[in-house]
Amino acid sequence: MPKSLPLSALGIMLFCNVAWALNVVVSKIAVSTLGLPPLFYTVLRSATVLAVLFPLLLRQRPERLPLVLLIGFAITGGSFGLQFIGLQTASPSAVGIVNLSGAPLTVLFAILFLGEEVRWRRGLGMALALGGVGLAIGAPSDAGDPVGLGFAFAGVLIGAFASVFVKRLDIGAVSLQAWAGLASLGVMLPGTLLLESGQIEAVTAAPLAVAGCVLFAGVVVSVGAHSAYFRLFQAHDANLIVPMTLLTPLLTIAFGTWLTGDTIGWPLIIGGTMALVGVAIIVIRPSRTIFKPRLTRPDM
């Protein structure tokens, strides 16, 4: 493996980080400014991903298909839906910090279910990351309703739990996205029909803006950025790629401040710094059970 990434790979990772960070802001605009019901927005995104990746479903049915669908739904639609609910009242910057809890939670679940061994350095990293996220959620600030941030955290929790079992699936990362889109659509479509209202009104009020949000989330982020990210792991060492994803929360805060007027208070700054340091410690330590590409990649 090369000791450094070529310029082309650095460019791809920059694209991925920008896309992931902007996606949190775009999702905030979709469910808050445009008033799209969050489960309905999940349906639109899943349908877009499925439309693009549908040919992958026709190639070969994966082994243990029910497990593939269950895990796929958890790391995509199930996680998305809860985070979109949270974004109705929480700021993109705060949700970006909350997403950092995915790394320590994934390690924690790997300890509980896969026998992952954790020494004091990663233990310190887990404590710092979860403590920083807890500070960002619980401290009074303008980052948004703690209930909204709680929903965002629940989305990360579900995604992290499912992520520890991805390594046990005999399926490619992009094919998993296709099956996950199918599973998410199958669950979230009945969900939005039963639990939400105003879907058609929200679309007809600003059809071009809605289409822009959905196409960006489904095509640019889920298909484009996620696929490019996973392809880098076929050619480069994970230890070179994963730490670069730590740029995403920083860009999320920057874009949130610029595009949605987020107020960045001291609790968010201190909590975010703690979480970033903690996650950095986690991702540079080796792991024998965790699918490292999913350790810090935003499910958003």
Beta strands, then each sheet from edge to edge (+ up, - down):
end
